[in-house]
Amino acid sequence: MIYRMLALNIDGTIVNEQGKITKEVKEAIEYVKDKGVHVTLVTSRSFPSAKKVAKALKIDAPIVTHQGAFIAADMDEPIYVNKISENVTYEVVQFLERFTARIHIVHENFSVMNKSNANSKALGKMTWQRESRFIYSKQFVDVVSDYLLENPVSTPKIEVELETSKDVEDLQLALTGMYDEVDVIKTSPTKVDIVPKGVSKLRGLLYLSEKLGLKKEQIAMVGTGLDDKDILEWCGLGAAMGNSSNEVKKSADWITRAGEQHGLVYFIMELFRKQQPIEFLKKMNVIK
């Protein structure tokens, strides 16, 4: 199979636990791009956060962000945007505040988060340290719903971190039954992303691949998180990082090495070293 696109999750795939991108990863991405293969990012991160990663990798093409709700190469010229309405955002946040939870409104231009208590801070510490190099400015407020009452927001995504996996199950069940306007995507045992109905990383990548005229068989994806499972099962070749959970690995065609063992670099070099450049294959009439 000739692969025309390489889609990559960010956290745990490109960015390591220290929040850095290694020289080897940058060189591997450049190697793929030199062969004429499209490289894109497919992430739950906000566009500004993901765009900084894209710039570090010299990726100028559109990237899929906010779980697929915001697709763009440039902030001011998105090719796809889907948002939760102001009213639904406010109502959902009011309901979320019944739980002990960290609530994070992730807009494409800014973010708003509730001030955490001691337990919640311990719960979220590693996540925010890892993203701190790439995140845009955040505003901390006492009560998110009070902020939204004065400053209505239509947002692509609401991130929620709860105390237990049981809370996640209860929240998913409740929101699914209460609102037709949103979907709830589990990203870890204690975290979910709330997005507009029909939004997902998979649908975002589908939209982008159709724009580029690519078939699913021509797409290779490397992922790490629970929200990567659908893409790994759908695309031509789905690879899970060695540091992924067993649930994610079961969805993949290929399990590469862990991040600290240069798993992404290993996968890229193994998959693409024998593939001729796309322009050469076109000249030889191998592909159109």
Summary of the structure (lengths in Angstrom):
residues: 288
radius of gyration: 19.0
end to end distance: 14.1
largest distance: 62.8
contacts: 1009
relative contact order: 0.18
helix: 41%
strand: 23%
